[in-house]
């Protein structure tokens, strides 16, 4: 199993796991809160982004059988 991509964008992130043949074996998505300090501005909390990425990767790992994880 491999995690070839963590996609990060303004409203959330996605992690995708694929096998050696490129077949998707798992995926997960988590939204990220947006904060609007002023009209036309958008802000994100870096700790929330970090937590969201970790949570997304963990969710993907839970979808893959332990026997398929590298030692």
ABEGO torsion letter per residue (X at the ends): XBBABBBBBAAEBBBBBBBAAGBBABBBBBBBBBBBABBGBBBBBAAAAAAAAAAAAAAAAAABBAAABBX
